[in-house]
Amino acid sequence: MLWEGSPMPKATHVAMIGGGAMGGAIAEGLVSLDAVDVTIVEADPERAQWWRERGDVRVADLADAVSDADVVFLAVKPHQILGTLHSVKDHLPHHVVVVSIAAGITVAAMEKELPAGMAVVRTMPNTPVRVGKGVVGLSAGSACSPEDVDLVRTLLSSVSLVVPIEEELLDSLTATSGSGPAYLFYLAEAMKLGAVELGLSEETANALVAHTLAGAAELLLAEPDRAEELRASVTSKGGTTAAATAVFDESDVRGIVVKAMQANRDRAREMAGEAN
């Protein structure tokens, strides 16, 4: 089951610890919601000043930001998650929901750093949240009530499709959608290089590749279970597309992608072990 947004049930105070690329993108979605106030904690002085100058969020230090928060997002690097929790745990309201957006750090590891019974949610967003087209996997800890989960789901739905998933499969989701945009960008880099080597200008190559990938993605979004058929529909036997995909097959591109995703998942599991 995939979740869609619902109206905010009440005024909600959100603290975003980390106002960088991912945390900032989520924060920008949150400020568009009625009855949501956002406070940013940002260690980088220039970035903090940029947030102050926006005027639609508050910038505060760690203890101040979380002291009256309903939801605290941890948008820091995975290796900083547990240390950040240790720093804030004495300042958190008892009703707060703590949400991590970091890969590899388990709910159990986070719960160890917090008072017993505090609600913890682990999520994995991807970078298209920046344009309101993200995908976020969500796994709730045992202390979360249905209301806690619904609140987090509603907040994240402002920038993404929210997918509930068992925590043991969250690393697989990370390998699929969390890192997935990088795979597409990697392909885009290769296609642009190929286009330039075939004589097209860099400007033309950039436009052709971006619009081609965006259009193909829209087709796939309309018919998400038909990737193979969509590919076949533009691959005439003995034609130009068939000549290109034959090279992919000779190089076992499918196998390489699967192997890369397995490496991604395995690294996430290693990170979880290192945290524990």
N, C-alpha and C positions, 0 to 999 in steps of 0.2 A: 504493500500500500504506500503511495506517495502522498505527502501532505500538501495542502494548500493553506494559504493564509486565512486568518480570521481576525476580527477587530480586537484591539487591545482591551482587556477587561477593565483596566484602571490605569491611572498615572503610573508610569514605570521609570525607575531611575536605573540607568545602565552605566557601569564603569568599564571602560575599555583600556586595559593595561597593555599598551603598545599601540601607537598610532601610525605604524608603518604601512607597507603595501596592503597586507591582508586585513589587519585590524582597522586600518583607515578606510578601506573599501566597505567593510561591514558597517562601520560607524556612519559613513555617508548614506547608506541605506536606512539606518535606524533613525537619523534625524528627519527623514521624510515621513515618519509615522506620527500620527496624532498621539498626544499624551505620553511621549517618550522623551526623556531628558538624557543627554549623553555627556559624560565626563571622560576626558582623555587623560591618561598618564603617559607621558612621553619623555624619555631620557635625553633625546637629542634636542639641544636648545633651538636649532633652526626649525626643526619640524614642529616643536612645541609652539614656537612663535607663529608658524604658519596656521596652526589650528586656532590659536587665539584670534588671529586676524580674520578668520572666517566669520566669527560672531555667532555661530549656531551651536557651538558646544562650549563646555567649560573645561579648562585645563587646570589640573590640580596635582598635588603630590599623592603618593600611594595611599597613605592612611586616610587622608581627607576624601579621596575619590571613592573608596569602598565603604566608608563608615555608614552611609545611608542608602547603599545600592540594593536594588532588588535582584539584579543580575550582574555578575562580574565576568567579563570575557578576558581570558588569558591569551593575548596575541603576541607572545614572546617566543623566542627560539625554544625548541624542545628541551635543550639542556638547562634552560632557565626556569622551566615550569615549576619544579618542586621547590627551588630556592625562593621563587616569588610567592608561592603559597605559604612557605614558612614565614616570610616577612609580613604577610597580610593577615594571617589567621586570627590574630588577637584583635583585629579591627573590623572583622566581618560581622554584620548583623546575623542573628540566628536564622532568619528566614531566607537568606540569600541563596541564589542558585549560582554555582561556579561553573563556568563553561570554558573548556580548553579547545583551542583550534590547532593544537600541535600534534604532529605525527608521533606514534610510538610510545607515548606516555599513557599508561593504563589508568582506568578509573580507580582501581585498587591502590596504585601508587599515589594518586592524588588524595584519595580519602585518608591515607595514613598521615598526611600532613595537616589535616583539618580536624576540627572538633567532630566527635562521633555524631552521626546522623545528619551531617550537612549534605545538602543536595549537590551532586556533581554530575555534569554532563560532558561527555567527550564528543567532539565533532571533528569532521575533516572537510573543510571547504576547498574550493579551487579558485584560481585567479579570475575567472569570468564573473565573480561577484562584483568586480570593479564596474561592470556594465550591466549589472542586474540580471545576469544570465548564468549564475553559478549553480553548482551542485554541492550540497552539503550532506554528508552522512552523519547520522546522530545516534549515539548510544547513551542511554541514561543509566546512572548508578542506582543501586537498590534503594537509596533513601529518597529518590525523586518521586514526588506525587504526580498523578496525571496532570494536575494544574501546573506544576513546575515544567514538565515536558511541553505542555501546550504553550506556555509563555515563551520558552526558548524557540520552539518551532515557529511561532508567530513572528518573533523578532527576526529570525533568519530568513523567513519567507519574503522579507522585503528585498532581498538581493539574490534569492536562489530557490531552486527546487530542493526541498528537504526530504531526505530518504532515511527512514528509520531502519536500523540494521543492528544485528547482534554484534557485540563488541569483538568477538573472535573473528568476525569477518570484516572489521573496519580496516585492517591493514590491506585486505584485498580491494576494498573500495578505494583506499589511498592509491594503490597501484593502477586503478582503472580511471577514476575521475579526479582524484586529488592531484596526481602528477600527469594526468592525461593531456591537459593543454600543452605541456612541454613536448609531448610526442608530436602533436600536430604542428607546433612551431618548428620542431626539428625538420619535419617533412616540408614545411613552408620554406625554410632556409635552403634545403636541397633543391626544391622546385625553382626557387629564384635563381640559384646558382646555375642550374641547367638552362633556364630561360636566357640568361645573359650569355652563356657559352654558345647558345644557338643564334645569337645576334641581336636579341632584344635589348633595349635600353633598361637600365636598372629601374627607372621610374615606371616604365611600362610593365616590367616583370613584377614589381611590387604590387601594382594594381591588379594585374591578371591573377596572380596567385591568391591574394587576399579575397578578391571577389569570388573566385572559383571555389575556394574552401568554404567561404561563408554560404554560398548558394548550395553547395553539396550538403553542408550541415543542415540547412533548412529543409532540404528534401528528406534527409535521414530523420530529422525531428518529426516530420509529418508522417513518416512510415518507419518507425524505429526498428521494426522486426524484419525489414526487407533489405538489409545492407547487401547481401549477396545478389539479390535480384536487381537492385539499383545498379550495382557494378556491371552485371551482365547486360543490362539494357543499353549501355554505352560501349559494349565490347563486341563488335562484329567479328565473326570468325575470319581470320586472315587479315584483319584491318590494322589500323595504326594503334589503337588502344590495346589490342591483343599483343602487338609487338612489344609494347612497353610492359604490360603486366607479365609477359613471359619472362622478362628479365627479373622482375620481382620474384617470380616462382623459382627461377634458377638459383637465386641467392637466398631462397627460403626466408623471405621477409616475414611471412606469417610466424614461422618458428622463432625468428629473432625477436619479434614483438612479444610473443608469449614468454620467452626467456627473460627479456628485459623486465616485464611485469612481475615475474617471479622473483627477480633480484630486488626489485623495489619492495615487494612484500617482505622478503627475508630481511632486508635492512631495517624495515620498521620493527620487526620482531626483535632484532638485535638491539635496537635503541630502547625498546621496552625492557629488555634484560639488563642493559646498562643502567637504566634508571632505578631498577630494583636492587 
